[in-house]
Each structure stands twice: as structure tokens, then as C-alpha cells.
């Protein structure tokens, strides 16, 4: 392999390995070595670090987000070539953050030599935080999520959130990469990597063995009616779909469920504007003697005119009274709203068509919490499960149990439902709360406060998952301090890059 091509091949390999760190085709253990090729490439060619970071990010995004093309083709009614272009543009946008990482790390390696790789965890964590809070806010598959497959290592999220797990994963990668590129540092770097893994895994194993302090328990019934996406909003199937949810709810209640949860958008009409549906749901709560939480959109008509649609969820008491109304605060880009609409609309008729076909919902403003059977609960919707600060807000508001309602029917049998569940599980560890998750087509699950799967369904099963869920009221360090580590990394990264002044390499006469 030529000297010119080798760094680029390593960046591609690293992108492939990062994609294989996530389900359904990979395993989280791969993440502990996935970045080694990229870091070694940057150490060997710091002048090309920006390009290497971008190449790595684009390849990783392609492996992680390929399913977006299938979604656009099937449900956006967009031609396959156009859908592929949309998916590739998303991958290139995703890759801007690894590009930034590569540029910053190359700058530091240019000053410090191979030992500059030890700044990689700071820079990587900083760019993950930026991805979560800038551009179109897409913190999908942060590298720390890979540790959910190796649960002792995921427990650090209770201290520093998923960003803490990312930080430690990249530390291990950086030490291994240093051992590869610097023979003088090889022994010390390898021993340090082993020490980090041993201490990190040992503390995580201790956390897993520590009992959760429960304040109560409830038997939950999580309804997975498996309504295929093409029929979900079709009026012809509305009656059948609601009846399917009712039947499964009664089966769950017969097994002792006191909290019944329907998935996102399970009720295909507006509760406030459809008295017949509202009466039917209230009757179900009274007849089963259970709290019923269901996904249901809201529609407001403000005095100044127009309409304001919201993606929502509601909770009924066993008496049929409305106890909670939650409106989704973090909307799905290109699914529930279109970021940068004016720019996209100017992009030609296919871009304009895509904008027109995306729903334009309003975001909610409050992390609402309500009393449920045995404790207080907070419910968040679908894509919101990938935002650690949001679940933290529910717990700080008094939630003792987290409920996630989602509709992953858009994704079919691709990697996306498995990735989504892995990220949702991290919310339990961060907050020290049980998470109960009702998904339209799966994967429905009960997750304990350590991120362990207590029970789960298979994709596209029509079933009600019934099991015990614990309430808890303690606060983890992450709930108390939030993303302090990630913010410190962002500040340190900015200062480090500002101070670094790479030496100019002497001109090579052979290159002219």
C-alpha cells in the first residue's frame, strides 16, 4: 500500500469498524478499537487530518444511517435515486463533526507529535456535544452508546452521561493508537489502556451488583399492536387499529397491569376534537381500572388564526380523567419539521417536494410529570430518547419512572429499531430510573435502572408485554450535574486548538 493511500484506507477501515460497533450488524466491543486506525492515520499524516476525519465520518454514517434511504423511498414516495442523494447528503452532514475532530487533532499532533493523540477524547467528546446541540441536532449513535452491549462499561453514564462513556472509549482507542505509532511509548500506553479498562469495568461491575433503592413497583402492560405504517393514518383502518389496542389492553389488564401504555400516535384522531374516541378511551380506563397512557397528537387554533399541531401523549386515570398532557419538545428533523427550509426549497423541485411532504409540527415547551399508579412518571416520545438532557429534565421535575412511546414502524427490519433501543437504554443508567417503552411495531421493552433488559418483544409481533417496573427517587451524579464533563471538553478543546501552532513542514524539493 502506498504512503499516500494508506492513511485514507485506515480512515475508511475506522469508519467501517465504528458502524460495526452498533446493532444490528455489530457489537459494542468493537468500539474499543474502532478509532485506532483513524488515530494512527492522523498521527502519520497530520496535514491530511481534516480530510481523513471527513472520510471516516462519511463511511461510518453510511453504515449507521443507510436505513434513511429506505424510509424516504417507502414513505416519502420519493424516487430511489433522489432518496439515495438525500441519504448521502445526511451522511456528509453527519461527517462534518468527525471532520472538525480530525482537523483539531491534526493541529495538536502537528505541535506535540504522536502524544497529541492523548487529546483525542477531549476533542471527540466536544464534537459529539456540538452534534447534539447545533446544526439539526442529531446525536444519533454517539460512540458511548456502543457500551450498552458491554453493560459494566455503560455504568459510567450514571456519573457523566453518555458523553462520559464516549470519553473513556476514546481514551482506550487513543492509548492503543499511541502504542501502534510510537514504539517508545508502546509499553506504557498499552499498560495504561489495560489499566483504564480494568478500573472502568471493575467499577461498572460493582455498580451493577449494587441494588437499586426502590420506592414502589407497578405492573405495566405495554401494547405493541404492530400496525404497519401504510395503515396507521388510513381512515379505512382507524376503527380496526384502535380496537386492536383495546383488545391487547384488556389482555394486559387481565394479567394485572395497572399502567397500560400505547405507542406514539396510537390514536389516529384528536382526543380533544373527537368526543367518540375520547369517550371510548375514558371507558377503557374505567373498565380496566388502570392508568392508560397513549400517544395522541394535539391541535390548537390560536386566536390570531391558523393552526398549531403538536406530537403528544396523554395519561388517563382509572376514573377516566386526564392527568397528563405532554407535547413533544425535540422534533425529528426531516420527519416532523424541516430545518433550513428556505435553503432547501431553493434546491430544486425534488427538494421542494420533500419539504412539502414533511409534517410541520410545533415543539412543546414543558417536561410534564404526573402522578401515576405508585409514583410520578414522565413520558417522552420517540426520537426524544436520544437526548440525555431531556430525560434528565423529567427526573429533575420529579419523575420516578420514565415512559417512552415510539413508532419505529418507519424503519422496518433495518438497524434503526435496534439502535434506537440501545440509546433509550442509556437513559435508564444516566437517570437511575426504570424505563418502560411501548413501540408500535417494536422493540417494546422494560429496562431496569442499570440499563438491563428485563423483558422485550420481537419486531412486528402483535402482543402486550406485561411485567414489573420499579419506581425510584434518588438522583445520580449525572442528574445533578448534567453534561459538565462534555462542556469542560468543549472549553478545553477550544483553548487547545487556539493555543496550538503547528510547525510548517519543510518543503519537499521532489514534489516541486
PALUM-845818 format. One record per residue (C-alpha): residue in one letter; x, y, z; residue number from 1. Coordinates in steps of 0.1 Angstrom, whole numbers. Layout:
BEGIN
(r "A",(X,Y,Z),NUM) ...
//
This chain:
BEGIN
(r "X",(0,0,0),1) (r "X",(15,33,-10),2) (r "X",(23,60,16),3) (r "X",(-4,83,0),4) (r "X",(-32,58,1),5) (r "X",(-25,41,35),6) (r "X",(-39,69,57),7) (r "X",(-71,71,36),8) (r "X",(-75,33,38),9) (r "X",(-71,34,75),10) (r "X",(-98,62,78),11) (r "X",(-122,40,58),12) (r "X",(-114,10,79),13) (r "X",(-121,30,110),14) (r "X",(-155,42,96),15) (r "X",(-165,6,89),16) (r "X",(-154,-5,124),17) (r "X",(-174,23,140),18) (r "X",(-205,13,121),19) (r "X",(-199,-23,133),20) (r "X",(-199,-11,169),21) (r "X",(-237,-7,168),22) (r "X",(-266,-31,163),23) (r "X",(-280,-49,144),24) (r "X",(-249,-60,125),25) (r "X",(-222,-52,150),26) (r "X",(-213,-53,187),27) (r "X",(-202,-27,212),28) (r "X",(-169,-43,220),29) (r "X",(-157,-32,185),30) (r "X",(-159,4,196),31) (r "X",(-128,-1,219),32) (r "X",(-106,-4,188),33) (r "X",(-128,12,161),34) (r "X",(-110,46,161),35) (r "X",(-74,32,163),36) (r "X",(-69,31,125),37) (r "X",(-82,67,122),38) (r "X",(-60,80,150),39) (r "X",(-30,62,136),40) (r "X",(-36,77,102),41) (r "X",(-38,112,117),42) (r "X",(-6,106,136),43) (r "X",(11,95,104),44) (r "X",(-3,124,82),45) (r "X",(-15,153,104),46) (r "X",(-16,176,74),47) (r "X",(-43,154,59),48) (r "X",(-63,151,92),49) (r "X",(-93,172,81),50) (r "X",(-97,150,50),51) (r "X",(-92,118,70),52) (r "X",(-118,128,96),53) (r "X",(-143,136,69),54) (r "X",(-138,104,51),55) (r "X",(-141,84,83),56) (r "X",(-173,102,93),57) (r "X",(-189,97,59),58) (r "X",(-182,60,58),59) (r "X",(-194,55,94),60) (r "X",(-225,75,87),61) (r "X",(-233,54,56),62) (r "X",(-231,22,77),63) (r "X",(-252,37,105),64) (r "X",(-278,57,86),65) (r "X",(-283,36,54),66) (r "X",(-319,30,65),67) (r "X",(-329,66,60),68) (r "X",(-329,60,22),69) (r "X",(-354,31,26),70) (r "X",(-376,53,48),71) (r "X",(-377,81,22),72) (r "X",(-384,57,-6),73) (r "X",(-412,38,11),74) (r "X",(-430,66,30),75) (r "X",(-418,98,13),76) (r "X",(-428,85,-21),77) (r "X",(-395,98,-34),78) (r "X",(-378,81,-64),79) (r "X",(-349,58,-53),80) (r "X",(-321,79,-69),81) (r "X",(-333,110,-52),82) (r "X",(-337,91,-19),83) (r "X",(-301,80,-22),84) (r "X",(-290,115,-27),85) (r "X",(-309,126,4),86) (r "X",(-293,98,24),87) (r "X",(-258,107,11),88) (r "X",(-263,144,20),89) (r "X",(-273,134,55),90) (r "X",(-242,113,58),91) (r "X",(-220,142,46),92) (r "X",(-236,165,71),93) (r "X",(-230,139,98),94) (r "X",(-194,137,88),95) (r "X",(-188,174,94),96) (r "X",(-182,167,131),97) (r "X",(-156,140,125),98) (r "X",(-141,164,100),99) (r "X",(-138,190,128),100) (r "X",(-124,164,151),101) (r "X",(-98,154,126),102) (r "X",(-88,190,119),103) (r "X",(-84,198,156),104) (r "X",(-65,166,164),105) (r "X",(-42,170,134),106) (r "X",(-34,205,146),107) (r "X",(-24,192,180),108) (r "X",(-4,163,167),109) (r "X",(14,187,144),110) (r "X",(26,205,176),111) (r "X",(30,177,201),112) (r "X",(38,147,178),113) (r "X",(22,113,184),114) (r "X",(15,121,221),115) (r "X",(-10,147,208),116) (r "X",(-33,117,203),117) (r "X",(-40,118,240),118) (r "X",(-61,148,234),119) (r "X",(-85,128,212),120) (r "X",(-110,120,240),121) (r "X",(-114,157,248),122) (r "X",(-118,167,211),123) (r "X",(-142,138,203),124) (r "X",(-164,144,232),125) (r "X",(-166,181,223),126) (r "X",(-176,174,188),127) (r "X",(-203,149,200),128) (r "X",(-217,177,222),129) (r "X",(-217,200,192),130) (r "X",(-236,174,171),131) (r "X",(-263,172,197),132) (r "X",(-268,209,200),133) (r "X",(-260,225,167),134) (r "X",(-270,222,130),135) (r "X",(-301,200,130),136) (r "X",(-294,184,164),137) (r "X",(-288,148,155),138) (r "X",(-269,129,184),139) (r "X",(-276,95,168),140) (r "X",(-252,67,177),141) (r "X",(-227,87,198),142) (r "X",(-198,63,204),143) (r "X",(-206,60,241),144) (r "X",(-238,42,232),145) (r "X",(-218,12,220),146) (r "X",(-210,4,256),147) (r "X",(-247,-7,262),148) (r "X",(-236,-41,248),149) (r "X",(-209,-43,275),150) (r "X",(-230,-32,305),151) (r "X",(-203,-27,331),152) (r "X",(-187,-1,309),153) (r "X",(-220,17,303),154) (r "X",(-225,24,341),155) (r "X",(-202,54,339),156) (r "X",(-232,72,323),157) (r "X",(-247,75,358),158) (r "X",(-218,99,366),159) (r "X",(-212,117,333),160) (r "X",(-239,107,309),161) (r "X",(-233,90,275),162) (r "X",(-206,116,269),163) (r "X",(-186,101,298),164) (r "X",(-188,67,281),165) (r "X",(-177,83,248),166) (r "X",(-147,99,266),167) (r "X",(-135,67,281),168) (r "X",(-140,47,249),169) (r "X",(-118,72,230),170) (r "X",(-92,72,258),171) (r "X",(-87,35,252),172) (r "X",(-85,40,214),173) (r "X",(-61,68,218),174) (r "X",(-37,48,240),175) (r "X",(-38,18,217),176) (r "X",(-32,41,187),177) (r "X",(-2,57,205),178) (r "X",(12,22,212),179) (r "X",(10,15,175),180) (r "X",(26,46,161),181) (r "X",(52,53,188),182) (r "X",(74,24,198),183) (r "X",(89,45,226),184) (r "X",(55,48,242),185) (r "X",(41,14,233),186) (r "X",(46,-4,266),187) (r "X",(34,24,288),188) (r "X",(4,32,265),189) (r "X",(-7,-5,264),190) (r "X",(-4,-8,301),191) (r "X",(-24,24,306),192) (r "X",(-52,11,282),193) (r "X",(-54,-21,302),194) (r "X",(-55,-2,335),195) (r "X",(-83,21,322),196) (r "X",(-103,-9,311),197) (r "X",(-97,-28,343),198) (r "X",(-107,1,366),199) (r "X",(-136,12,344),200) (r "X",(-150,-23,341),201) (r "X",(-145,-31,377),202) (r "X",(-163,0,390),203) (r "X",(-191,-8,365),204) (r "X",(-194,-44,377),205) (r "X",(-197,-30,413),206) (r "X",(-225,-6,402),207) (r "X",(-244,-35,385),208) (r "X",(-242,-55,417),209) (r "X",(-255,-26,439),210) (r "X",(-292,-29,445),211) (r "X",(-315,0,433),212) (r "X",(-333,17,461),213) (r "X",(-370,13,450),214) (r "X",(-399,35,462),215) (r "X",(-425,12,448),216) (r "X",(-435,-11,419),217) (r "X",(-462,-12,393),218) (r "X",(-473,-39,369),219) (r "X",(-472,-24,334),220) (r "X",(-488,-36,302),221) (r "X",(-470,-23,271),222) (r "X",(-491,-26,239),223) (r "X",(-474,-34,207),224) (r "X",(-503,-36,182),225) (r "X",(-479,-38,152),226) (r "X",(-499,-15,129),227) (r "X",(-479,-12,97),228) (r "X",(-470,23,87),229) (r "X",(-491,24,55),230) (r "X",(-523,17,75),231) (r "X",(-516,38,106),232) (r "X",(-532,70,93),233) (r "X",(-556,54,68),234) (r "X",(-592,62,79),235) (r "X",(-603,29,65),236) (r "X",(-583,11,92),237) (r "X",(-588,35,121),238) (r "X",(-615,15,138),239) (r "X",(-597,-18,135),240) (r "X",(-564,-3,148),241) (r "X",(-580,13,179),242) (r "X",(-599,-20,186),243) (r "X",(-566,-39,184),244) (r "X",(-551,-16,210),245) (r "X",(-581,-20,232),246) (r "X",(-581,-58,230),247) (r "X",(-544,-60,239),248) (r "X",(-550,-36,268),249) (r "X",(-577,-58,282),250) (r "X",(-554,-88,279),251) (r "X",(-528,-69,299),252) (r "X",(-553,-57,325),253) (r "X",(-564,-94,329),254) (r "X",(-527,-101,338),255) (r "X",(-528,-74,365),256) (r "X",(-514,-44,346),257) (r "X",(-521,-11,365),258) (r "X",(-504,11,339),259) (r "X",(-512,4,303),260) (r "X",(-491,22,277),261) (r "X",(-499,26,240),262) (r "X",(-472,37,215),263) (r "X",(-467,70,197),264) (r "X",(-497,82,176),265) (r "X",(-517,51,186),266) (r "X",(-549,71,185),267) (r "X",(-552,85,149),268) (r "X",(-576,113,158),269) (r "X",(-575,143,181),270) (r "X",(-587,134,216),271) (r "X",(-599,170,222),272) (r "X",(-619,172,189),273) (r "X",(-633,136,187),274) (r "X",(-658,131,216),275) (r "X",(-665,95,205),276) (r "X",(-628,84,207),277) (r "X",(-623,103,240),278) (r "X",(-653,86,255),279) (r "X",(-641,52,243),280) (r "X",(-606,58,259),281) (r "X",(-621,70,292),282) (r "X",(-644,39,293),283) (r "X",(-613,17,287),284) (r "X",(-595,32,317),285) (r "X",(-626,28,339),286) (r "X",(-633,-7,329),287) (r "X",(-598,-19,333),288) (r "X",(-592,1,365),289) (r "X",(-558,11,351),290) (r "X",(-539,42,342),291) (r "X",(-538,44,304),292) (r "X",(-510,64,287),293) (r "X",(-513,68,249),294) (r "X",(-497,86,221),295) (r "X",(-520,112,206),296) (r "X",(-514,144,187),297) (r "X",(-528,178,197),298) (r "X",(-542,205,175),299) (r "X",(-547,241,187),300) (r "X",(-564,270,169),301) (r "X",(-549,302,183),302) (r "X",(-569,334,184),303) (r "X",(-547,351,158),304) (r "X",(-557,324,133),305) (r "X",(-540,293,117),306) (r "X",(-534,260,134),307) (r "X",(-507,246,157),308) (r "X",(-502,208,156),309) (r "X",(-482,190,183),310) (r "X",(-469,155,186),311) (r "X",(-483,144,220),312) (r "X",(-490,119,247),313) (r "X",(-517,118,273),314) (r "X",(-524,99,306),315) (r "X",(-559,89,318),316) (r "X",(-566,79,354),317) (r "X",(-587,48,363),318) (r "X",(-616,72,367),319) (r "X",(-611,84,331),320) (r "X",(-598,118,340),321) (r "X",(-569,134,320),322) (r "X",(-539,135,343),323) (r "X",(-511,144,319),324) (r "X",(-507,162,286),325) (r "X",(-472,161,271),326) (r "X",(-461,177,239),327) (r "X",(-430,166,222),328) (r "X",(-402,191,226),329) (r "X",(-375,176,203),330) (r "X",(-389,170,168),331) (r "X",(-374,147,142),332) (r "X",(-355,167,115),333) (r "X",(-369,160,80),334) (r "X",(-397,139,97),335) (r "X",(-417,163,119),336) (r "X",(-401,196,108),337) (r "X",(-377,207,81),338) (r "X",(-345,225,92),339) (r "X",(-332,252,69),340) (r "X",(-365,253,49),341) (r "X",(-357,283,28),342) (r "X",(-324,269,17),343) (r "X",(-339,235,8),344) (r "X",(-368,250,-10),345) (r "X",(-344,267,-33),346) (r "X",(-327,234,-41),347) (r "X",(-350,224,-69),348) (r "X",(-383,206,-73),349) (r "X",(-373,174,-56),350) (r "X",(-361,193,-25),351) (r "X",(-392,214,-25),352) (r "X",(-413,182,-28),353) (r "X",(-395,167,2),354) (r "X",(-402,199,23),355) (r "X",(-439,198,13),356) (r "X",(-443,161,24),357) (r "X",(-427,166,58),358) (r "X",(-452,174,86),359) (r "X",(-446,208,102),360) (r "X",(-453,203,139),361) (r "X",(-447,228,167),362) (r "X",(-424,219,196),363) (r "X",(-437,216,231),364) (r "X",(-421,236,260),365) (r "X",(-425,216,292),366) (r "X",(-412,183,305),367) (r "X",(-445,175,322),368) (r "X",(-447,150,350),369) (r "X",(-478,135,366),370) (r "X",(-488,111,394),371) (r "X",(-493,75,382),372) (r "X",(-500,42,400),373) (r "X",(-474,42,428),374) (r "X",(-453,71,418),375) (r "X",(-447,100,395),376) (r "X",(-439,94,358),377) (r "X",(-427,114,328),378) (r "X",(-433,103,292),379) (r "X",(-412,113,262),380) (r "X",(-418,105,226),381) (r "X",(-398,85,200),382) (r "X",(-367,105,189),383) (r "X",(-365,123,223),384) (r "X",(-350,91,237),385) (r "X",(-316,101,221),386) (r "X",(-313,133,242),387) (r "X",(-298,128,276),388) (r "X",(-306,163,288),389) (r "X",(-343,158,282),390) (r "X",(-347,126,303),391) (r "X",(-327,144,330),392) (r "X",(-352,173,329),393) (r "X",(-381,148,336),394) (r "X",(-362,134,366),395) (r "X",(-353,168,379),396) (r "X",(-391,176,376),397) (r "X",(-399,146,399),398) (r "X",(-403,116,376),399) (r "X",(-397,83,394),400) (r "X",(-404,62,363),401) (r "X",(-397,70,326),402) (r "X",(-421,61,298),403) (r "X",(-410,62,262),404) (r "X",(-437,59,235),405) (r "X",(-424,55,200),406) (r "X",(-433,44,165),407) (r "X",(-404,27,148),408) (r "X",(-426,12,121),409) (r "X",(-409,37,96),410) (r "X",(-377,17,99),411) (r "X",(-389,-18,90),412) (r "X",(-364,-45,100),413) (r "X",(-333,-23,95),414) (r "X",(-307,-14,121),415) (r "X",(-327,16,133),416) (r "X",(-351,0,158),417) (r "X",(-321,-18,174),418) (r "X",(-300,14,175),419) (r "X",(-329,33,189),420) (r "X",(-335,8,218),421) (r "X",(-298,8,226),422) (r "X",(-298,46,230),423) (r "X",(-330,46,250),424) (r "X",(-315,21,275),425) (r "X",(-287,46,283),426) (r "X",(-314,70,296),427) (r "X",(-321,45,324),428) (r "X",(-284,44,335),429) (r "X",(-280,81,334),430) (r "X",(-311,88,355),431) (r "X",(-312,57,377),432) (r "X",(-348,52,366),433) (r "X",(-367,22,351),434) (r "X",(-377,29,315),435) (r "X",(-408,13,300),436) (r "X",(-410,15,263),437) (r "X",(-441,9,241),438) (r "X",(-432,8,204),439) (r "X",(-458,4,176),440) (r "X",(-440,-24,158),441) (r "X",(-413,-30,183),442) (r "X",(-389,-32,200),443) (r "X",(-411,-28,231),444) (r "X",(-391,-33,264),445) (r "X",(-388,-29,301),446) (r "X",(-353,-16,311),447) (r "X",(-341,-15,347),448) (r "X",(-322,15,362),449) (r "X",(-289,-2,353),450) (r "X",(-298,-5,316),451) (r "X",(-305,-42,318),452) (r "X",(-333,-55,296),453) (r "X",(-359,-70,319),454) (r "X",(-382,-80,291),455) (r "X",(-386,-72,254),456) (r "X",(-406,-81,223),457) (r "X",(-395,-91,188),458) (r "X",(-401,-68,159),459) (r "X",(-436,-69,143),460) (r "X",(-451,-92,170),461) (r "X",(-487,-82,179),462) (r "X",(-486,-85,217),463) (r "X",(-489,-69,251),464) (r "X",(-457,-71,272),465) (r "X",(-466,-74,308),466) (r "X",(-441,-71,336),467) (r "X",(-430,-53,368),468) (r "X",(-414,-19,368),469) (r "X",(-398,-2,398),470) (r "X",(-401,35,409),471) (r "X",(-370,52,423),472) (r "X",(-364,87,436),473) (r "X",(-327,91,441),474) (r "X",(-306,113,419),475) (r "X",(-275,102,401),476) (r "X",(-245,124,397),477) (r "X",(-255,129,360),478) (r "X",(-289,142,370),479) (r "X",(-273,166,395),480) (r "X",(-246,180,372),481) (r "X",(-257,172,337),482) (r "X",(-232,175,308),483) (r "X",(-205,192,328),484) (r "X",(-178,168,315),485) (r "X",(-188,174,279),486) (r "X",(-189,211,284),487) (r "X",(-154,211,300),488) (r "X",(-142,191,270),489) (r "X",(-156,217,247),490) (r "X",(-139,245,265),491) (r "X",(-106,226,267),492) (r "X",(-108,218,230),493) (r "X",(-113,254,221),494) (r "X",(-84,265,242),495) (r "X",(-61,237,230),496) (r "X",(-68,244,193),497) (r "X",(-64,282,198),498) (r "X",(-30,278,215),499) (r "X",(-17,251,191),500) (r "X",(5,264,163),501) (r "X",(16,236,141),502) (r "X",(52,238,127),503) (r "X",(54,242,90),504) (r "X",(69,212,74),505) (r "X",(99,219,52),506) (r "X",(92,219,15),507) (r "X",(99,187,-3),508) (r "X",(120,195,-34),509) (r "X",(110,163,-50),510) (r "X",(74,175,-52),511) (r "X",(83,208,-69),512) 
//
